[in-house]
Amino acid sequence: MTIEKAKLATALTDFVDAHPLADLNAQRMFRALLPDALIKATSLQPDGTYFVATGDIPAMWLRDATFQVLPYVQLVKAIPDLEVILKGVLRRELDFIQLDPYANAFNETISGAHWCDADETNIQVSPQVWERKFEIDTLCAPLLLALRLFAETGDATIFDTDFWTTLAVIVDVFEQEQHHEHSPYFFRRPNTASNDTLPHQGYGSPVAVTGLIWDGFRPSDNRCEYGYHIPANLLAKTVLTSLLPYIPENQQALAVRVKTLVAAIGQGITEYGIQTLPSGEQGFTYEVDGLGHACFMDDANVPSLLSLPFLGAVSAEDPLYIATKSFVLSMQNPYFYKGSVLQGIGSEHTPPQYVWPIAVAMEGLVATADSIKQDKLALIAATTGDTGQCHEGVHQDDSRQYTRTWFSWSNMTFCQLALDVIQWQKREVKP
């Protein structure tokens, strides 16, 4: 650990000590876990950027990395040195997108390591690419990080030439994948589970042109059943819309493309992404194909339907969201589990009856009542299997049964909720 990290870790624990939580278990976990991503996951690179390992897997997923460091954004005023690391993470993410915008995970070095050496895709995979599963959220998450960092610091140097060059790459891909039938991209993984590869020779199930962006894989890294992932499309619409005011005058051609893309996604959501839920109410679907098929569910991984207000995609008071939230937090959602110890959303990515602490924390983050936020925080802290770690998934009836010993994204989403509770309490004590 460098001296810089040691000082920052001390500053983080000092912050926790100065802001005690009501639940003592949650307080102890918050103190231990807030430095987690900083100390254990981030590493300074020779070019001054920061690599972020996902946890007990050495690769960097751009989605995971963003949410691993996102809690630090709201602490940069109190701990200014965090800004250097956050900007370094963002720069590493932008560089990786330019290297291969269809890849979802990357190696720290040009090591040639891959999740599976037998993967088949349309190009020779870079030796710095860990996995080449196309996920919309991989391209959106760094944009979200940039926007949140700018909102907190007001530092417009984030939006430099390299940033807009990367955005142009992202827009190129999004425009291409609005017409996936003409895309060269495919992904096949032989001798694996069906949810770990794309059907139809690696091109995915057929889709119609809808204005939406085709997505190969869910944020869980499992394949999309139907090609248009609605939470990811809503995230894309949100970050692109938010970036529009900052696109410089000399990039107006890019601005026009972004506006066109945003409008098309919005129309696609309206026409295909809002349907009658199994509950009988109007709400958001999870996936559609534009051919009449829809997937009614939610997954723990973010972007999810549950997480939409946290991502800034919809208001928590939107009737469509309220109906959607009610559905995904019910037994009508095939990945909602209710046991003697835990209840919440799990994932196809983990065994049945395993609830994800990320999803439990997200319930707290989108809640509009402090009591719910506090309850979710305490529930997570009470179900770690005495490890003090949040894990990936935890069995609904036995917290000693869990997947992944160290999952930094989960730890930091817990911290995100703890910070939200602190901010909520500050608002409530104001005269």
TORKOLFI-525713 format. One record per atom (N, C-alpha, C, O): residue in one letter; x, y, z. Coordinates in steps of 0.02 Angstrom, whole numbers, plus 50000, padded with zeros to 5 digits. Example, Ala and Ser with C-alpha at 12.3 -4.5 7.8 and 13.67 -1.06 7.14 Angstrom:
A506604971650390;A506154977550390;A506604983550390;A507124983450423;S506424988850354;S506844994750357;S506455000250394;S506705005750402;
# end
This chain:
M500424994050000;M500005000050000;M500435006350000;M500895006850041;T500315011049956;T500705017149953;T500505021750010;T499975020950041;I500935026650023;I500785031550075;I500155035350058;I499745036850102;E500065036849994;E499465040349972;E498835036449990;E498355039350017;K498835030049977;K498265025949993;K498165025450068;K497595025550092;A498705024950105;A498655024550178;A498325030750207;A497895030350250;K498525036550182;K498235042850205;K497505043350186;K497085045550226;L497355041350126;L496665041550103;L496225036750142;L495655038350160;A496495030750157;A496115025850196;A495965028650266;A495415027750291;T496455031850296;T496355034950362;T495825040450359;T495405040950403;A495855044450306;A495355049750298;A494655046750290;A494175049650315;L494605041150255;L493955037950245;L493685035150311;L493095036050326;T494105031850349;T493875029150413;T493725034750462;T493265034150503;D494095040250459;D493935046050501;D493245048850483;D492865050850527;F493085048850419;F492425051150398;F491885046750427;F491385049250453;V491985040250424;V491485035550451;V491395036750526;V490835036950551;D491955037450561;D491915038550634;D491535044850652;D491225045350704;A491575049750607;A491245056150620;A490505056050601;A490135060750615;H490285050550569;H489595049950547;H489325043150567;H489225038750525;P489195042050632;P488975035450655;P488275033650630;P487825037850627;L488195027350612;L487555024650592;L487195021750653;L487515020050703;A486545021250648;A486145018850704;A486285011450720;A486315009550779;D486385007350668;D486525000250677;D487264999150686;D487665000950643;L487464996150742;L488174995350758;L488524990650709;L489094991850690;N488184985150689;N488484980650640;N488604984250574;N489134983450543;A488124988150552;A488204991950490;A488764997050496;A489144998050449;Q488835000150554;Q489375004950565;Q490055001650560;Q490505004350528;R490124995850591;R490764992150588;R490934990150517;R491504990850495;M490424987750481;M490534985850411;M490714991950368;M491164991550326;F490354997350378;F490485003450340;F491205005750350;F491545007750303;R491435005450411;R492125007650427;R492645003150393;R493155005450368;A492494996650392;A492964991950362;A492944992050286;A493464991150254;L492344993250258;L492264992450186;L492344998850145;L492494998450085;L492265004650175;L492325010750135;L493005011350101;L493035013550044;P493555009350133;P494205009450097;P494315003450051;P494845002850020;D493824998850046;D493924992450012;D494174993249941;D494704990649924;A493804996949899;A493994997649829;A494655001349823;A495074999749781;L494755006449865;L495365010449863;L495985006149878;L496465006349840;I495955002349933;I496534998649956;I496654992249916;I497214990749896;K496114988449906;K496184981749880;K496094981149805;K496354976549774;A495714985749774;A495524984849704;A495884989449655;A496014987549598;T496064995549677;T496365000349630;T497124999849631;T497434998549682;S497405000749572;S498135000749566;S498355005949516;S498085006349460;L498835009949536;L499105015249493;L499495012349435;L499915007949445;Q499365014749375;Q499705012449315;Q500265017249294;Q500255023049315;P500745014949255;P501305019249235;P501085025749201;P501445030749205;D500505025749168;D500265031749133;D499865036449178;D499595041449155;G499815034749243;G499455038949290;G498725037249297;G498375040349338;T498475032549258;T497785030349265;T497745025049321;T498255022849348;Y497125023149338;Y497025018149390;Y496625012249364;Y496075013149336;F496895006349372;F496555000149357;F496144997949418;F496374998849474;V495554995149407;V495124993049462;V494934985649451;V494554984049406;A495204981349492;A495024974249489;A494324973249518;A494134976749565;T493954968549490;T493264967649511;T493184964349579;T492644964449609;G493714961549604;G493684958049668;G494134951949665;G494734952549653;D493844946049676;D494244940049674;D494374937549604;D494664932149595;I494174941349553;I494374940249483;I494814946149464;I494624951849476;P495404944949434;P495894950349425;P495724955349370;P496074960349364;A495214954249330;A495054958649274;A494654964749296;A494374964949351;M494624969749252;M494254975949263;M493644976049218;M493714976649157;W493064975449248;W492434976649213;W492274984049219;W492264986649275;L492144987549164;L492044994749167;L491414996449207;L491405001549243;R490894992349202;R490294993449242;R490454992749316;R490314997149356;D490744987049334;D490914985849404;D491364991349432;D491244993949486;A491884993049393;A492364998049416;A492035004649432;A492185007849482;T491575006749389;T491215012949401;T490845012849467;T490895017549506;F490465007549479;F490075007249540;F490505005749601;F490305007249658;Q491095002949591;Q491565002049646;Q491825008749673;Q491925009449733;V491945013449629;V492225019849650;V491705025349657;V491865030749683;L491095024149634;L490585029449635;L490455032449704;L490355038449709;P490475028449758;P490375031549824;P490885036849841;P490745041549879;Y491485036249813;Y492005041149828;Y491865048049798;Y492125053049821;V491445048149746;V491315054449711;V491025059649760;V491235065349759;Q490555057549801;Q490235062349846;Q490675064149906;Q490475068049949;L491265061149909;L491725062649964;L492315066949942;L492755068549983;V492345069049878;V492935072649854;V493005079449886;V493575081949892;K492465082649907;K492525089049940;K492825088250009;K493235092350031;A492635083050044;A492905081750110;A493605078850106;A494025080150150;I493745074850054;I494395071550045;I494635072849974;I494555068549931;P494905078849960;P495055080849891;P495515076149852;P495465075749791;D495965072649886;D496435068249851;D496085062449816;D496385059249772;L495475061049835;L495105055749800;L494985057449727;L494915053049685;E494965063849711;E494825066049643;E495345063449594;E495185061749537;V495975063149616;V496515060749573;V496385053549552;V496475051649494;I496175049449600;I496045042449586;I495435041649541;I495435037749494;L494905045449555;L494305045049515;L494425047049443;L494185043849397;K494805052449433;K494985054449365;K495425049149332;K495365048049272;G495845046049371;G496275040749344;G495885034649323;G496045031449272;V495375032849362;V494935027349343;V494565028949279;V494525024849233;L494295035049275;L493935037149215;L494375036749153;L494165034349101;R494995039149158;R495445039049101;R495605031949079;R495655030549019;R495685027549126;R495815020449109;R495205017549073;R495275013849025;E494605019149097;E494005016649064;E493935019248993;E493765015448948;L494075025648983;L494035028448916;L494535025248869;L494385023848811;D495145024048894;D495655020748854;D495445013648834;D495555011548777;F495145010048880;F494915003248865;F494365003248813;F494344998948769;I493905008148817;I493375008548767;I493675009748698;I493455006748649;Q494165014048694;Q494485015348629;Q494855009148604;Q494905008048544;L495115005148650;L495464998948631;L494974994048599;L495124991248546;D494384993048630;D493884988348604;D493214989948636;D493084987748692;P492774993648601;P492134995548631;P491644989748638;P491124990548670;Y491794984048609;Y491354978248616;Y491564973748674;Y491214968948690;A492134975048705;A492364971048761;A492064973548826;A491914979448833;N491964968948873;N491674970848937;N492174970648995;N492054973649047;A492744967148986;A493224966449040;A493934966349012;A494044963848956;F494404968949051;F495074970049026;F495604967849077;F495474967849138;N496194966049052;N496764964449094;N497134970749114;N497114975849080;E497484970349170;E497894975949192;E498484977049144;E498684982749132;T498764971749118;T499324972049072;T499154968249008;T498644964949003;I499584968748959;I499494965048897;I499724957848908;I500234955748883;S499334954248947;S499534947648971;S499294942048926;S499564936448929;G498784943348886;G498494938048845;G498024933448883;G497794928448856;A497884935148946;A497414931148985;A496704932448963;A496514938248950;H496294927248959;H495594927848940;H495174923448985;H495414918449011;W494544925548996;W494084921349033;W494034914449002;W494024909349036;C494004914348935;C493984908048898;C494364908748833;C494194912948791;D494874904748825;D495294905248765;D494934902748702;D495154904048646;A494374899148712;A494024896348655;A493494900948626;A493164899248577;D493404906948656;D492894911548631;D493004913248558;D493564913948534;E492444913848521;E492464915548451;E492094922048440;E491534922848464;T492404926748405;T492094933148390;T492364935648324;T492744932248291;N492154941648303;N492284943848234;N492984946748224;N493174948048167;I493364947848277;I494044950448270;I494514946348313;I494304942348355;Q495164947248302;Q495664944348346;Q495654948148412;Q495764954148414;V495514944548465;V495434947748530;V496104950448555;V496604946848554;S496114956648578;S496724959848603;S496984955948664;S496584953348703;P497644955648672;P497924952348732;P497774956148797;P497884953448851;Q497504962248792;Q497314965848853;Q496564965048867;Q496324967748917;V496204961548825;V495494960348836;V495394953748872;V495624948548849;W495044953948928;W494894948048967;W494294944248938;W494284938148935;E493784948148916;E493174945148890;E492854950048841;E492884956148851;R492544947448788;R492254951748736;R491504950648729;R491254949348674;K491164951148783;K490434951048783;K490184958248777;K490354962448819;F489784959748726;F489544966548718;F488974967948766;F488474964348768;E489064973248806;E488574975448855;E488514983048851;E489014986548859;I487914985548839;I487814992748834;I488074996348896;I488375001648890;D487954993448955;D488144996949016;D488904997849022;D489135002249058;T489294993648988;T490024994448988;T490215001248960;T490685004448985;L489855003448909;L489995009848878;L489665015648914;L489915021348911;C489125014448949;C488765019748984;C489065021349052;C489065027149073;A489325016349087;A489555017349156;A490095022749161;A490055026949206;P490615022849117;P491105028149122;P490805035149111;P491025040049142;L490305035649068;L489965042049057;L489605044249120;L489595050149137;L489295039449155;L488965040949218;L489465043449270;L489335048249305;L490045040149273;L490565042249320;L490795049349304;L490865053449350;A490895050949241;A491115057649221;A490595062849241;A490775068149267;L489965061449228;L489425066149244;L489375067349319;L489295073049341;R489415061949359;R489365062649431;R489965066349460;R489905070349506;L490545065149431;L491155068449454;L491135075949437;L491325080149477;F490895077449377;F490835084449357;F490315088049401;F490425093749422;A489755084849414;A489235087849456;A489495089449526;A489285094349556;E489945085249551;E490205086149618;E490765091349620;E490815095249668;T491185091549568;T491785095749570;T491735102049527;T492075106949541;G491315101849475;G491285107349428;G491895107849383;G491985112849348;D492315102649382;D492935102749344;D492795100349272;D492735094449260;A492755105149226;A492595103649157;A493175100749118;A493095098649061;T493775100449149;T494345097349114;T494235089949101;T494575086949060;I493755086949136;I493565080049123;I493355079249050;I493515074249018;F493005084249024;F492735083948957;F493255086748907;F493145092048877;D493795083148899;D494325085348853;D494245081948785;D493755078348774;T494715083048741;T494675080248674;T494625072648675;T494255069748636;D495005069548720;D494995062248724;D494305059748745;D494085054548722;F493975063448789;F493305061448811;F492825061548752;F492445056748743;W492835066848713;W492365067248657;W492545062348602;W492095059948567;T493185060848594;T493385055548547;T493095048848568;T492845045048527;T493115047548634;T492835041248660;T492075041148652;T491785036048634;L491755046848664;L491025047148656;L490845045748583;L490345042348570;A491235048248536;A491105046848465;A491155039448450;A490755036748410;V491635036048481;V491695028748473;V491065025348499;V490795020748468;I490835027548558;I490235024648588;I489625025748543;I489235021048533;V489555031748517;V488985033248474;V489025029148410;V488505026748385;D489625028148383;D489715023748324;D489415016848338;D489045014148297;V489595014148396;V489365007348413;V488605007248424;V488265002748400;F488355012248460;F487635012448473;F487235013048409;F486725009748400;E487465017348363;E487115017948299;E487145011448260;E486655009348229;Q487725008248261;Q487795001748227;Q487304996748256;Q486964993048219;E487254996448323;E486844991348355;E486104993048357;E485704989048382;Q485914998948333;Q485215000148319;Q484984996148258;Q484394995248245;H485474993848220;H485354989848160;H485804983648165;H486244982648123;H485674979648216;H486114974048230;H486154969148172;H486644965348166;E485634969148130;E485644964548072;E486234965948025;E486414961647985;H486524971948030;H487094973847988;H487754973948028;H488274975748001;S487724972048091;S488324972448134;S488774966448121;S488544960848111;P489434967648120;P489894962048112;P489994958048176;P490264952548174;Y489774960848233;Y489924957748297;Y489534951248308;Y488934950848295;F489894946148331;F489584940148356;F490004937448413;F490594939348420;F489724933148454;F490084930248510;F489844923148521;F489244921948533;R490304918548518;R490154911448532;R490654908748583;R491254909948578;R490384905148632;R490814901648680;R490614894248678;R490084892348702;P491044890148649;P490864883048641;P490854879348707;P491204881148754;N490454874048709;N490434869548766;N490304873148832;N490664872048882;T489794877348833;T489624881148892;T488864881248900;T488504878948856;A488634883948956;A487914884748967;A487614889448916;A487954893948891;S486984888448900;S486664892448848;S486644899948865;S486624904148821;N486634901548930;N486604908548949;N487284911948948;N487344917848966;D487804908348928;D488484911048927;D488744912148857;D489324913748847;T488314911348808;T488494912348738;T487884914948701;T487324914548727;L487974917448640;L487414920048601;L487184914748552;L487594911448520;P486524913848545;P486254909048497;P486304911548425;P486564917048413;H486064907648378;H486054909548307;H486744911548282;H486864917048257;Q487214906748290;Q487904907548267;Q488254913448301;Q488724916248272;G488034915248360;G488364920548398;G488084927448387;G488334932348415;Y487554928148345;Y487274934648331;Y486674936348376;Y486424941948374;G486444931648416;G485884932848460;G485214931548426;G485184930748365;S484684931348466;S484014930148440;S483804935848394;S484024941548403;P483394934448344;P483184939648296;P482834945548330;P482474944648379;V482944951448304;V482624957448328;V482384961648269;V482654961048214;A481874965748281;A481654970648231;A481994977348245;A482254978348300;V482004981748197;V482264988448207;V481754992448246;V481184993148225;T481964995148303;T481504998448349;T481735005448370;T481355009148402;G482355007248353;G482665013248380;G483075011948442;G483505015848460;L482935006148474;L483315004148533;L483995001348512;L484104999548454;I484455001048560;I485124998348549;I485134990948567;I484934989048622;W485364986848521;W485424979748534;W485954978548587;W486464981948589;D485834973548629;D486284971948683;D486404964448683;D485934960448682;G487034962448683;G487184955248683;G487084951948750;G486804946448754;F487314955348803;F487314952348870;F487054957148922;F487134963248917;R486724954248971;R486464958149027;R487034960549073;R487594958149066;P486894965149119;P487404967049167;P487654961249211;P488164961849243;S487284955749211;S487504949649245;S488044945849207;S488324941049233;D488184947949145;D488624944449098;D488294938349068;D488614934749030;N487654937149083;N487264931949049;N486924934848987;N486774940748985;R486814930648937;R486554933148873;R485854935948881;R485464933748923;C485694940748840;C485014943348836;C484574938148801;C484764935448749;E483994936848829;E483524932448795;E483244935848733;E483194932848679;Y483054942148741;Y482834946348686;Y483314952248682;Y483544954748733;G483464954548622;G484044958748611;G484034965848637;G484564969048639;Y483454968448657;Y483424975248681;Y483324975348756;Y482774974148782;H483864976848792;H483864977048864;H483624983948886;H483974988848876;I483044984348916;I482714990748930;I483094994848983;I483195000748971;P483304992049041;P483674996249088;P484314999249058;P484475004949072;A484674995349018;A485284997848987;A485135003348936;A485495008248932;N484585002548898;N484395007748851;N484185014048887;N484345019548865;L483835013448943;L483655019348982;L484265022749011;L484295028849014;L484765018849032;L485385021849056;L485745025548999;L485995031049009;A485765022448940;A486075025748882;A485725032348867;A486055037448857;K485075032248866;K484685038448853;K484845043748905;K484915049648889;T484905041648968;T485025046349023;T485705049649018;T485755055749022;V486235045649010;V486905048649009;V487015052748946;V487345057948949;L486755050448890;L486835054248828;L486465060948832;L486735066048810;T485865060848858;T485485067048867;T485855071948913;T485885077948899;S486135069348967;S486485073549016;S487125076548987;S487335081849009;L487435073148939;L488055075648910;L487945080948857;L488395084848842;L487345081248829;L487215085848773;L487415093048786;L487715096148743;P487255095948845;P487445103048856;P488185104348857;P488395110048850;Y488595099148865;Y489315100048872;Y489715098548808;Y490315099548806;I489365096148757;I489715094748694;I489935101348663;I489515105748652;P490585102248650;P490835108748627;P490595110648557;P490365106448518;E490675117048542;E490435119748478;E490765116248418;E490445115348366;N491395114448426;N491745111148371;N491565103748363;N491845100348320;Q491095101348404;Q490865094448401;Q490115094148388;Q489785089448410;Q489845099148353;Q489125099348344;Q488855093648300;Q488275091748308;A489255091048256;A489035085248217;A488905079348264;A488435075548254;L489335078648314;L489245073448364;L488615074848405;L488235070248421;A488495081148422;A487895083048460;A487255081148423;A486785078648454;V487245082348358;V486665080648317;V486545073048319;V485975070848324;R487085069248314;R487015061948316;R486755059648384;R486335055148388;V486995062648438;V486775060848505;V486035062448513;V485655058348539;K485815068348490;K485105070248494;K484665065348456;K484135063348481;T484895063348397;T484515058548357;T484465051848392;T483945048648392;L485015049748421;L485045043348457;L484585043448518;L484205038748529;V484605048848556;V484185049548616;V483445049248597;V483055045948630;A483265052848544;A482565052948522;A482335046048501;A481785043948517;A482765042348465;A482585035648442;A482505030848500;A482035026848502;I482965031248549;I482905026948608;I482255028448646;I481895023948666;G482125034848655;G481515036848690;G480885034248656;G480425031848690;Q480865034748590;Q480285032248552;Q480235024648559;Q479695021948566;G480815021248557;G480815013948564;G480575011748633;G480215006748638;I480775015448684;I480535013848752;I479785014648756;I479435010248783;T479525020048728;T478805021448730;T478415015948693;T477895013648717;E478665014048635;E478295009348593;E478375002048615;E477904998148609;Y478955000248641;Y479094993248655;Y479264991748728;Y479124986248752;G479564996548762;G479804995248830;G479304996148885;G479424994148942;I478734999148870;I478195000048918;I477614995548897;I477324996548843;Q477454990748939;Q476924985948923;Q476524984148985;Q476674986549040;T476024980048977;T475634977649034;T476024972249070;T476174967049041;L476184973449133;L476554968649173;L476114962849194;L475504963349190;P476414957349218;P476014951749244;P475544953949300;P475044950549313;S475704959349334;S475274962049387;S474644965249359;S474174966749397;G474624966449294;G474054969749263;G474144977249254;G473734980449222;E474684980049282;E474814987249277;E475314988649220;E475674984149198;Q475314994849197;Q475794997049147;Q476464998349181;Q476505001649233;G477004995849150;G477664996949177;G478194995149127;G478044993849069;F478814995049149;F479384993749105;F479524986249101;F479524982649151;T479634983949040;T479864977149030;T480614976749043;T480954981849047;Y480884970649049;Y481604969849057;Y481954969348989;Y482474972448979;E481674965448945;E481934964648877;E481364964048827;E480834961448844;V481484966248766;V481014965248711;V481424963848648;V482024964848647;D481074961548596;D481424960548532;D481104964448474;D481354964248418;G480554968048488;G480214971748435;G479794967348390;G479484969748343;L479784960948405;L479404956148365;L478814953348403;L478494948448381;G478664956348459;G478094954048499;G478274950448563;G477834948848602;H478924948948573;H479134945348633;H479384950348686;H479684955448669;A479264948648748;A479494952748804;A479674948348862;A479384942948872;C480154950648901;C480384947048960;C480194951149021;C480434956849030;F479774948449064;F479534951949124;F479894949149184;F479734943749209;M480394952849208;M480804950749264;M481244956649284;M481194962049255;D481664955549334;D482224960049348;D482784955949376;D482684950749407;D483384958349365;D483994955149388;D484334959749438;D484244965849435;A484714956849484;A485044960849535;A485564965649508;A485684970949537;N485884963749453;N486424967749427;N486184974449399;N485644974849368;V486584979649409;V486414986449388;V486774988049322;V487374986649315;P486414990849272;P485744993749276;P485194988449277;P485184983749238;S484734989449322;S484144985249330;S483534989849328;S483594995949330;L482944986849324;L482334990849328;L482274994149396;L482074999949401;L482454990449449;L482424993149516;L482864999349524;L482675004049559;S483434999449491;S483935004649501;S483805011149462;S484195015849469;L483275011449422;L483185016949375;L483205023849409;L483515028349381;P482885024949466;P482945031549498;P483645033149521;P483865038849516;F484005028249547;F484695029349568;F485125031549509;F485575035649517;L484985028849451;L485375030549391;L485145037249360;L485465039649313;G484605040049386;G484355046349359;G483925045449297;G483775050249263;A483725039149283;A483345037749222;A482605039349228;A482295041549179;V482325038449287;V481625040049300;V481565042649372;V482015041749412;S481005045849386;S480865047949454;S480595042049495;S480235037849469;A480775041849558;A480505036649602;A479755037249611;A479415032549632;E479475043149594;E478765044449600;E478385043349534;E477785044149532;D478745041549481;D478425040249416;D477955034149423;D478175028849446;P477325034849404;P476865029249411;P477095022949375;P476975017349399;L477415023649317;L477675017849281;L478205014349323;L478235008149326;Y478635018349356;Y479155015349397;Y478855012149460;Y479055006649479;I478385015449491;I478065012749551;I477765005849537;I477835001249576;A477415005349480;A477114998949460;A477654993749446;A477584987949465;T478184995849412;T478734991349396;T479074988949459;T479214982949466;K479214993449504;K479544991749568;K479124986749607;K479384981949635;S478474987949610;S478024983349646;S478054976449615;S478054971449652;F478084976049549;F478124969549516;F478784966049529;F478794960149548;V479354969649521;V480004966249526;V480164964349598;V480584959949609;L479834967449647;L479924965549717;L479364960949741;L479174961149799;S479114957049696;S478584952149712;S478784945349684;S479254944749645;M478414940249706;M478544933549682;M478374932649609;M478514927349581;Q478064937549577;Q477944937349505;Q478584938149465;Q478624935949408;N479084941149496;N479754941649466;N480104934949478;N480204933049536;P480294931349426;P480584924649436;P481244924749474;P481474919449496;Y481554930549482;Y482184930949519;Y482114934649586;Y482604936849615;F481494935149611;F481384937749677;F481304931849725;F480904927349713;Y481684931949779;Y481684926449826;Y481514928949896;Y481714934449916;K481144924949933;K480934926750000;K481034920850046;K480694915750040;G481514921450091;G481674916050137;G481614918150209;G481344923450224;S481874914150254;S481834915550325;S482344920650348;S482264923650401;V482864921750309;V483394926450327;V483414932550282;V483524938150305;L483294931550218;L483354936850168;L482774936650120;L482494931350105;Q482604942450094;Q482174942750035;Q482434948349990;Q482674953450014;G482374947149926;G482604952049878;G482734948849811;G482564943049799;I483024952749766;I483124950449697;I483794946849691;I484304949149717;G483784941249656;G484384937549639;G484544938149565;G484414943349535;S484804932749537;S485034933149468;S485084926249438;S485204921249472;E484994925949372;E485144919849335;E485874917949343;E486054912149334;H486294922849359;H487014921949364;H487224917749424;H487774915049425;T486784917249473;T486924913449534;T486364908349544;T485844908849511;P486454903549589;P485944898349598;P485274901249622;P485254906749649;P484734897549611;P484084899749637;P484114900649713;P484484897149748;Q483714905349738;Q483634906749809;Q484224910549839;Q484284911049900;Y484654913149796;Y485204917349819;Y485034924649806;Y484974926849748;V484964928549860;V484814935649856;V485464939549852;V485944937949886;W485474944749810;W486074948749802;W486074954749849;W485594958749846;P486564955649891;P486614961749932;P486594968149890;P486354973249914;I486854968049828;I486814973849784;I486084975949775;I485914981849778;A485654971049764;A484944972549754;A484614974849818;A484184979349816;V484794972049875;V484524974149939;V484734981449952;V484324985549973;A485374982949939;A485604989849947;A485234994549900;A485075000249918;M485114992249839;M484764996449790;M484054997849813;M483795003349800;E483724992949846;E483064994349874;E483095000349922;E482655004549923;G483635000549960;G483725006250006;G483875012649969;G483615017949987;L484285012349917;L484485018349880;L483905021549843;L483895027649835;V483415017649820;V482845020449784;V482265021949830;V481755024649808;A482315020049894;A481775021249941;A481695028649955;A482185032449951;T481095030649972;T480965037749988;T480825038650062;T480575043850084;A480975033550101;A480885033950174;A481535031750209;A481825026650190;D481745035550258;D482365034050294;D482325027250329;D482825023750333;S481735025450354;S481665019150390;S481825013250346;S482145008450368;I481625013550282;I481775008050236;I482525007750222;I482815002350221;K482825013550212;K483545013850201;K483925010650260;K484385006650250;Q483735012550320;Q484055009850380;Q483945002350385;Q484414998650402;D483345000050371;D483194992950376;D483614988850327;D483874983550345;K483684991250265;K484074987550215;K484814987450234;K485154982450224;L485054992850261;L485754993150283;L485884988050338;L486374984450336;A485434987850387;A485504983150442;A485424975950418;A485774971550443;L484984974750372;L484874967950346;L485504965350312;L485694959550323;I485824969350271;I486434967250238;I486974965650289;I487314960550284;A487044970050339;A487564969150390;A487444962750431;A487924959850457;A486814960650437;A486644954850478;A486684948250440;A486594942950469;T486814948550374;T486794942550333;T487434941550292;T487394939650234;T488004942650322;T488644941750288;T488944934850301;T489494933350277;G488604930750340;G488894924350359;G489494925250405;G489964921250403;D489464930550446;D490004932250494;D490664933750460;D491194932950491;T490654935850398;T491274937550363;T491404944950360;T491974947050349;G490884949050370;G490964956250362;G491024958450290;G491194964250276;Q490894953850243;Q490904955250171;Q490204954450143;Q489804950350167;C490044958250091;C489364958050064;C489244952350015;C488664950250006;H489764949749983;H489704944049938;H489314945849874;H489094951549866;E489244940949832;E488864941649770;E488134939749783;E487684943949778;G488014933449800;G487354931149818;G487374927649885;G487874924449902;V486824928149923;V486774925049990;V486124921049992;V485604923449970;H486154914850018;H485564910550019;H485024913550063;H485164916150117;Q484424913150039;Q483854916350073;Q483734913650143;Q483434917150185;D483954907550157;D483814904350222;D484444903250264;D484394901150322;D485024904750237;D485644903350273;D486204907850247;D486474906650193;S486364913050284;S486864917850261;S487574915050259;S488024918350233;R487664909050286;R488324905950282;R488444902750214;R489004900650198;Q487914902350174;Q487974899950105;Q487974906050059;Q487484909650055;Y488524907150025;Y488584913049982;Y489054911649924;Y489434906849925;T489024915949873;T489494915649817;T489964921549820;T489764927149837;R490584920349804;R491134925149801;R491324927749870;R490934931149903;T491914926149890;T492184928249955;T492284935749958;T492134938950009;W492534938649904;W492644945849901;W492374948449836;W492634946949782;F491854952449840;F491544955449782;F491504962949794;F491034965349827;S491984966549769;S492064973649786;S491454977849767;S491274982549803;W491144976449710;W490554980149689;W490004979849743;W489704984949759;S489894973949770;S489384973049821;S489564977049884;S489144980449913;N490194976549905;N490424980249964;N490304987749955;N490074991150001;M490474990249896;M490434997449886;M489714999949876;M489565005749889;T489264995649852;T488564997549849;T488274998149919;T487855002449932;F488484993749964;F488314994350034;F488545001150061;F488165004650095;C489155003050044;C489415009550066;C489025015350034;C488915020550065;Q488825014349972;Q488415019449938;Q487765020649978;Q487555026349987;L487455015250001;L486855015950041;L486995019250108;L486605023450130;A487545017450139;A487725020550203;A487815028150195;A487585032050237;L488145030150141;L488235037350127;L487565040650113;L487455046350133;D487125037050080;D486455039650067;D486065040750132;D485725045850139;V486125036050178;V485805036750243;V486065042850280;V485675046650309;I486715043850277;I487025049650310;I486755056150279;I486585060850315;Q486725056450213;Q486475062450179;Q485735063550194;Q485515069150204;W485355058150196;W484645058550211;W484525061350281;W484085065550291;Q484925059150329;Q484865061450397;Q485055068850403;Q484765072550442;K485545070950364;K485735077950363;K485165082350339;K485045087750365;R484815079950287;R484255083650261;R483695084250311;R483355089350316;E483585078750349;E483035078550397;E483135083150457;E482655085450487;V483765084550476;V483895088750534;V483925096150517;V483965100250562;K483905097850453;K483895104850433;K483255108250456;K482715105250452;P483315114550482;P482715117950505;P482245119650447;P481715122550457;
# end
